[in-house]
Amino acid sequence: MNVFMKAQLPIVSMALLLGAALLTLSPIADAQDKKKDAERAERNKMANDTLQRLYKTEPKAKAAIEKAAGYAVFSNFGMKILVAGGGSGQGLAKDKAGKVTYMKMLEMQAGLGFGVKKFRLVWVFDTPDAYNKFVNSGWELGSQATVSAKKGDQGAGAAGAMPVSPGIWLYQLTDDGLALELTAKGTKYSKDEALN
């Protein structure tokens, strides 16, 4: 074996090792991509199901959401045992142009009690600015927030929704239907970086 061939052996070995490593990592990356796609599809289905349920419960909500600058839909599961509790949720936000941003929520509760609760939230944003702040800066619904749905004329607001902030309306769906008082307090909303 000449000197030139001896010099080439480490390079060939490294190339073979690199190729083997890439072949090993490729299925892992594919599996992760498939898992993310499945999670996105699950959230899209949850949002569509929630909107259909809302439209059945409050038919005027459809027109409010169609004319809005954007909306967000979340599903929550929470649990409270004695003095502390919390919950987490997932969802998505969609602007007027149809761009979807996947999001998450985290809820903290204080006070005595036991229980498990599940609910869905539909946020409606009157302006692009309100929507963009929610999506890009996150949102925190304070633990002391007390809002309730107003019946009758709400001006430009969403029928049956609770006003949360200027230009922001919220529907809360429970197993019993549309909630008239907000129970999703002390909740923080932010982008789900793993899915965007």
C-alpha positions as CSV (number, residue, x, y, z in Angstrom):
1,M,0.0,0.0,0.0
2,N,1.5,3.3,-1.0
3,V,1.7,6.5,1.1
4,F,-1.1,8.2,-0.9
5,M,-3.6,5.3,-0.2
6,K,-2.7,5.3,3.5
7,A,-3.5,9.0,3.7
8,Q,-6.9,8.4,2.0
9,L,-8.0,5.7,4.5
10,P,-8.9,8.0,7.4
11,I,-10.8,10.3,5.0
12,V,-12.8,7.4,3.6
13,S,-13.5,6.0,7.1
14,M,-14.8,9.4,8.3
15,A,-17.0,9.7,5.2
16,L,-18.4,6.2,5.8
17,L,-19.0,7.0,9.5
18,L,-20.7,10.3,8.6
19,G,-22.9,8.6,6.0
20,A,-23.9,5.9,8.6
21,A,-24.7,8.6,11.2
22,L,-26.9,10.5,8.7
23,L,-28.8,7.3,7.8
24,T,-29.4,6.6,11.5
25,L,-30.7,10.1,12.2
26,S,-32.9,10.4,9.1
27,P,-35.6,8.0,10.5
28,I,-35.6,9.8,13.8
29,A,-36.1,13.2,12.1
30,D,-38.9,11.7,10.0
31,A,-40.6,10.3,13.1
32,Q,-40.4,13.7,14.8
33,D,-41.9,15.4,11.7
34,K,-44.7,12.9,11.6
35,K,-45.4,13.4,15.3
36,K,-45.6,17.2,14.8
37,D,-47.8,16.9,11.8
38,A,-50.1,14.6,13.8
39,E,-50.2,17.1,16.7
40,R,-51.0,20.0,14.2
41,A,-53.8,17.9,12.7
42,E,-55.2,17.1,16.1
43,R,-55.3,20.8,17.0
44,N,-56.9,21.8,13.7
45,K,-59.6,19.1,14.3
46,M,-60.2,20.3,17.9
47,A,-60.5,23.9,16.7
48,N,-63.0,23.0,13.9
49,D,-65.1,20.8,16.3
50,T,-65.1,23.6,18.9
51,L,-66.2,26.2,16.4
52,Q,-69.0,23.9,15.1
53,R,-70.2,23.4,18.7
54,L,-70.1,27.1,19.4
55,Y,-72.1,27.9,16.2
56,K,-74.8,25.4,17.3
57,T,-74.9,27.0,20.8
58,E,-74.7,30.6,19.7
59,P,-75.5,30.9,15.9
60,K,-74.5,34.6,15.8
61,A,-71.0,33.7,16.8
62,K,-70.2,32.6,13.2
63,A,-70.8,36.0,11.7
64,A,-68.7,37.6,14.5
65,I,-65.8,35.3,13.9
66,E,-66.0,35.6,10.1
67,K,-65.8,39.4,10.3
68,A,-63.1,39.4,13.0
69,A,-59.4,40.2,12.4
70,G,-58.6,36.8,13.8
71,Y,-59.6,34.2,16.4
72,A,-58.0,31.6,18.7
73,V,-59.3,28.3,20.0
74,F,-58.0,26.4,23.0
75,S,-58.9,23.2,24.8
76,N,-58.1,23.0,28.5
77,F,-57.8,20.3,31.1
78,G,-57.4,21.4,34.7
79,M,-57.3,19.8,38.1
80,K,-57.5,21.2,41.7
81,I,-56.6,19.4,44.9
82,L,-56.8,21.3,48.2
83,V,-55.0,24.6,48.0
84,A,-53.3,24.5,44.6
85,G,-54.2,23.5,41.1
86,G,-53.5,24.2,37.5
87,G,-54.1,23.1,34.1
88,S,-52.6,23.2,30.7
89,G,-54.1,23.5,27.2
90,Q,-53.3,23.7,23.6
91,G,-54.8,25.5,20.7
92,L,-54.2,27.6,17.7
93,A,-54.8,31.2,16.4
94,K,-55.8,32.0,12.9
95,D,-55.8,35.5,11.3
96,K,-58.1,36.8,8.6
97,A,-55.7,35.7,5.9
98,G,-55.8,32.1,7.2
99,K,-52.3,31.9,8.7
100,V,-52.3,29.5,11.6
101,T,-50.1,29.9,14.7
102,Y,-50.0,27.0,17.2
103,M,-50.2,28.1,20.8
104,K,-50.3,26.7,24.4
105,M,-51.8,27.8,27.7
106,L,-50.8,27.3,31.3
107,E,-53.2,27.9,34.2
108,M,-52.6,28.4,37.9
109,Q,-55.2,28.4,40.6
110,A,-55.1,29.1,44.3
111,G,-57.7,28.6,47.0
112,L,-59.4,25.6,48.6
113,G,-61.2,23.0,46.6
114,F,-61.2,19.7,44.7
115,G,-62.2,19.1,41.1
116,V,-61.4,18.5,37.5
117,K,-62.6,20.8,34.8
118,K,-62.5,20.8,31.0
119,F,-63.5,23.6,28.8
120,R,-62.9,25.2,25.4
121,L,-62.2,28.8,24.8
122,V,-62.7,30.8,21.6
123,W,-61.1,34.2,21.5
124,V,-62.3,36.8,18.9
125,F,-60.2,39.8,18.0
126,D,-61.8,42.9,16.4
127,T,-58.5,44.4,15.2
128,P,-55.3,43.1,13.7
129,D,-53.4,44.9,16.5
130,A,-55.3,43.0,19.2
131,Y,-54.7,39.7,17.4
132,N,-51.0,40.3,16.8
133,K,-50.4,41.3,20.4
134,F,-52.1,38.1,21.6
135,V,-50.1,35.9,19.2
136,N,-46.7,37.6,19.3
137,S,-46.5,38.9,22.8
138,G,-48.5,36.3,24.6
139,W,-51.4,37.1,26.9
140,E,-52.1,36.7,30.6
141,L,-55.6,36.6,31.9
142,G,-55.3,37.7,35.5
143,S,-56.4,35.6,38.4
144,Q,-58.7,38.5,39.5
145,A,-60.4,38.9,36.2
146,T,-64.2,38.8,36.5
147,V,-66.0,39.0,33.2
148,S,-69.4,37.8,32.2
149,A,-71.4,37.5,29.0
150,K,-73.9,40.2,28.3
151,K,-77.2,39.4,26.7
152,G,-78.9,41.7,24.2
153,D,-77.2,44.5,22.3
154,Q,-73.4,44.5,22.6
155,G,-72.6,47.1,20.0
156,A,-69.8,45.8,17.8
157,G,-69.1,42.9,20.2
158,A,-69.6,39.2,19.6
159,A,-73.1,38.0,20.6
160,G,-73.0,35.8,23.8
161,A,-69.2,36.5,24.3
162,M,-67.5,38.0,27.3
163,P,-65.6,41.3,26.8
164,V,-62.0,40.7,28.0
165,S,-60.3,43.9,26.8
166,P,-61.1,46.5,24.2
167,G,-61.6,44.7,20.9
168,I,-61.2,41.2,22.5
169,W,-64.1,38.9,23.1
170,L,-64.1,35.4,24.7
171,Y,-66.5,32.4,24.5
172,Q,-66.1,29.7,27.1
173,L,-67.7,26.4,26.3
174,T,-68.2,23.8,29.0
175,D,-69.9,20.4,28.8
176,D,-73.1,22.1,29.7
177,G,-72.9,24.7,26.9
178,L,-71.8,28.3,26.8
179,A,-70.6,29.6,30.2
180,L,-71.9,33.0,31.2
181,E,-69.0,33.7,33.6
182,L,-65.4,33.2,33.0
183,T,-63.6,30.5,35.0
184,A,-60.4,30.4,33.0
185,K,-58.5,32.8,35.3
186,G,-54.8,33.1,36.0
187,T,-54.0,31.7,32.5
188,K,-51.1,32.5,30.3
189,Y,-51.1,32.1,26.5
190,S,-48.0,31.9,24.3
191,K,-46.8,30.4,21.0
192,D,-46.0,26.7,21.0
193,E,-42.5,27.0,19.5
194,A,-42.3,23.2,18.9
195,L,-45.1,23.3,16.3
196,N,-44.5,26.7,14.5
